[in-house]
Amino acid sequence: MVFALKTKYPEFHAEEGGGKFVTFARVLLDTCQQEFESLPDALQSPEVSDADRRDMVDKNKERFLANMRFLGHLFLRNLLSTRIVQVIVEDLLGSVDDNALPEEHMVEGICELLTAIGYTLERSCNLSRRLLHDSAHRLEALQAASAEGGAPAYSKRIRFRIDDLLDLRRSDWQQRMYHERAKTLDDIRRDAVKEWANGGCIKQFATAKAGSQ
């Protein structure tokens, strides 16, 4: 939809600013910047009661992750540059030498973003490949980081999420696409026959490239 609007309305009169022409891409980037800057550093507020805290955390987290996926799709449509993606990653994760630990939702958000665009970054300019390399290195460091007392700094879920992203990169962004559906008894019998015919091996899923344009 965004790409279609950009094509149909490449520029138009602004409501403010003396009726000057503005481009759709500029309005989109300004809107994304405002949305990104308005995202909370923490998912919950101390002013919220316990009864509402869980609901707030879930809503803020889903909004945050959805924005990361959306930014990824904008990059794949050439509506965001690698430089902007680099700023987003560094703002959320910090630099490789940064000792500060970002919040868990920030780490998960970058995993979502890189899953969406990793394949394209890997095959783009040197800046894109360097960004992906540095991001993977930073995520590995965060995965191994310890909190006070020696316990892992991040939950198992986040560490597994980082693992998933790193494994996806090692497999050249070949992502398994599971097709889940209810099976009848006849389906089960047919699968059993195919498995026996294939020497006990049956293909349960298809694959697709993750993060490609």
Secondary structure, 3 states (H helix, E strand, C coil): CHHHHHHHCCEEECCCCCCCEEEHHHHHHHHHHHHHHHCCCCCCCCCCCHHHHHHHHHHHHHHHHHHHHHHHHHHHCCCCCHHHHHHHHHHHHCCCCCCCCCCHHHHHHHHHHHHHHHHHHHCCCHHHHHHHHHHHHHHHHHHHCECCCCCECCCHHHHHHHHHHHHHHHCCCEEEEECCCCCCHHHHHHHHHHHHHCCCCCCCEEEEECCCC
